[in-house]
Amino acid sequence: MKCDARTILGVGLYTPAETAHLLGVPYSTVRRWVDGYTFASREASRRSPAVVHRELDETNVERLLTFLDLMELHFVRMFRQYGVSMPVIRAAAAEGARLFGTDHPFAVRRFSTDGTRIFAVLEQHPPAGVSASKLMEELHACQLVFMDMVEPFLKDADIAHEEIARYWPLGKGKCVVIDPRRGLGKPIDCASGVRTFALYEAFLGTADERAVAAWYGVSLKAVRSAIEFEKRLAAA
């Protein structure tokens, strides 16, 4: 799906810098993942394409990303943490897009169940520039990503119409949610809608959790969840 300025409500909006902050990766890395990059080879300058398809169209001057873009990039980050190369990730995304009929294959429910099918196809048709032996190492790493990171990640997500609809970054037992239909998709207290950043900034000024809860009319649990979440972002 491609969105334009008339249909951006409810999709979540994030600058590349906000996206980098939420993912805990450098800003330059996000730009490479979403814009692609040019590099020099022995023959000539070559272009490495983006690994995700932006949901907003080309008139998006500020290069804003949406919630589905953010979720896709979460998966890219998880694969990269296990050393899976960008050619293999791109090939998996392309095969997933073909198989599921979507521009956001990592953000659909079927990716968690059909991922092994995708990797089986890649084993038979290795991405360009990836040797068979290297591919086997990376496909093994992909399986580890599924076991160690993807399954827990999906347990912290709500699914609607087969796509990730909202994400609970601290787990569903805490109060922080990222919901594209609320607050432009910024991290908020799930009950009140107050930004976690606002609660955290207030706490930094007072060091009094109960006072912050009273000022904003939220629960003490909400304040503590916001502090935990923002501290985790700062430490990433």
HUMO-V788071 format. One record per backbone hydrogen bond with DSSP energy under -1.0 kcal/mol. CO is the residue of the C=O (numbers start at 0). NH is the residue of the N-H. If there is no record, write none. Layout:
CO,NH / CO,NH
This chain:
2,56 / 3,6 / 7,10 / 10,66 / 13,64 / 14,18 / 15,19 / 16,20 / 17,21 / 18,22 / 19,23 / 19,24 / 25,29 / 26,30 / 27,31 / 28,32 / 29,33 / 30,34 / 31,35 / 32,50 / 32,51 / 36,47 / 38,45 / 43,40 / 45,38 / 47,36 / 54,2 / 56,59 / 58,60 / 59,62 / 64,13 / 65,69 / 66,70 / 67,71 / 68,72 / 69,73 / 70,74 / 71,75 / 72,76 / 73,77 / 74,78 / 75,79 / 76,80 / 78,83 / 79,82 / 84,88 / 85,89 / 86,90 / 87,91 / 88,92 / 89,93 / 90,94 / 91,95 / 92,96 / 93,97 / 94,98 / 95,99 / 96,100 / 103,106 / 104,107 / 106,163 / 107,110 / 108,111 / 109,113 / 113,117 / 114,118 / 115,119 / 116,120 / 117,121 / 118,122 / 119,123 / 120,124 / 126,129 / 130,134 / 131,135 / 132,136 / 133,137 / 134,138 / 135,139 / 136,140 / 137,141 / 138,142 / 139,143 / 140,144 / 141,145 / 142,146 / 143,147 / 144,148 / 144,149 / 145,150 / 148,152 / 149,153 / 150,154 / 153,156 / 155,167 / 157,164 / 157,165 / 159,162 / 161,108 / 162,159 / 165,157 / 166,177 / 167,170 / 170,173 / 174,189 / 176,187 / 177,166 / 178,181 / 181,184 / 182,185 / 183,12 / 186,195 / 187,176 / 188,192 / 193,188 / 194,198 / 195,199 / 196,200 / 197,201 / 198,202 / 199,203 / 200,204 / 202,206 / 207,211 / 208,212 / 209,213 / 210,214 / 211,215 / 212,217 / 218,222 / 219,223 / 220,224 / 221,225 / 222,226 / 223,227 / 224,228 / 225,229 / 226,230 / 227,231 / 228,232 / 229,233 / 230,234
